[in-house]
C-alpha cells in the first residue's frame, strides 16, 4: 500500500510538472510573438529608410486596412516613428514577460529536484 507521503509527493510532482509544461508553452508563444514583432519592426525600418530618400513634397499614401489614404510625407514619417516606438515597447514587454516565465520555470525545476532529493534522503534514512 502506498504511503501518504508518497501520494503527497506524487501529487506535488504532478502539479509542478503541469506548471512547467504550461510555462514552457507560454514561453514558446512569447518567442513566436517576439519574432513576428521583429519582422514588423524590420519592415518599418526598411520603409523609413526608403521614405527618407524621397524629396519633400512627394505624394505619399498610407495603408489603412485594405485601402490607401493620401497623406503628407512628414505625417507618414511621424506615423512610422510612432509605430516603431509601439512595436519596440511591446517587444520589450514580451521579453520581460519571457524572462519572468523562464525564472519561474527554473524555480519549478529546482523544486522538483529538491523534492526528489528529499525523497531519496528519506528513503536512505529509513533503510539505515
PyMOL commands that set and color helices and strands:
alter all, ss='L'
color gray80, all
select helices_A, chain A and resi 4-52+73-127
alter helices_A, ss='H'
color red, helices_A
select strands_A, chain A and resi 60-64+67-71
alter strands_A, ss='S'
color yellow, strands_A
deselect
rebuild
show_as cartoon
